[in-house]
Structure formats: structure tokens, C-alpha cells
């Protein structure tokens, strides 16, 4: 604080807090989806995954967008950071593609969150620790993008009998 002449004075006291503790990733879980019916997702449905941290984090995706890898069937798929900067929960999203199938549900491998040239930090600038355990297949989020098919029908042209024969 400055006195009447403009000199600095130290008449008061200040508290300085130094935060060197990095935020940690507490959990990763599929949190919701659009279009789900009877625990099945189809092409075009969007899966949201929430990564929960030990404290509020800030995402800077100017250099690149953080991603989280999901396992759909036996194929790795990339969910992209969507929202949550300034809170403890970050949301990543992935859109189900045609031809994908996962009969036991989407899973997430261990340590699946990557910065991809972005940053996830706390307000003090400490980079987040991104390690986490694997998440087992979630049967509430199975994937079936194959539509039903109608049986084929064939007939024979009657000769003398006027009753056609049908088979399928």
C-alpha cells in the first residue's frame, strides 16, 4: 500500500498462498448419451464421458483439444473435450458411427485421457495428473448400428394348380 507521498509502506500484513499440488483425475465414467433406447446406441447417437478432478481445472485448447479414448467393440474411438473448464468435471463426447457394434457395452482403458497439445491445469497453473484406472464395459451403453432386415420371399408360378407356394 502507498502512503500519502507515494512511498510503499508495510503497515498491514498479507498472506501468500503457494499452491504446488497438481489436480488429480479422480474418476472417468460414461455419464449420458443422446438417443439411447433399451441400453443400445445407434449411429449418430452422442456418448458423453465425464472426467472428474480433485479440484477445479481450466482447459486451454488453443494448441490442441484434449481427448479421451473409448473402446467400442474392440476398436479405440476418440471422444473430444466438449465442456467443463472452470469446474471439477470435464465432459468429452463421441458420436457413434455406422458399422460399430459393442455387445457388452463401451469401456475405457486405463490412462485414456491425453492432452493432444492442449492443457488441463488448476488456477495456480499446476498441470493435472491424468492417470486413472480402466473402466469395465458398461452394459447400459451397448452399440448396435445394424438395422433389422426383412426375410426374403420367393414364390413359384402356378401351373395347373391355382394355389401359389411361398417360402422364406
Number of C-alpha atoms within 10 A of each C-alpha: 9 10 10 6 6 8 9 10 9 10 8 6 6 6 5 6 7 7 11 11 13 17 22 19 21 17 17 25 17 21 13 15 16 13 14 17 11 8 14 19 27 23 17 14 17 19 23 22 25 21 23 20 21 17 19 18 28 21 20 16 15 9 11 12 17 22 22 26 21 24 19 23 18 12 11 14 18 18 21 20 24 16 14 18 18 15 16 19 22 23 23 24 22 22 19 20 16 12 11 17 23 21 15 16 21 23 24 24 18 15 16 19 24 17 19 13 12 15 22 23 21 26 14 14 16 16 18 21 17 19 15 17 14 15 18 15 19 16 15 17 25 23 26 19 17 12 7 6 6 6 8 7 8 9 10 10 11 10 8 6 8 8 10 10 11 10 9 7
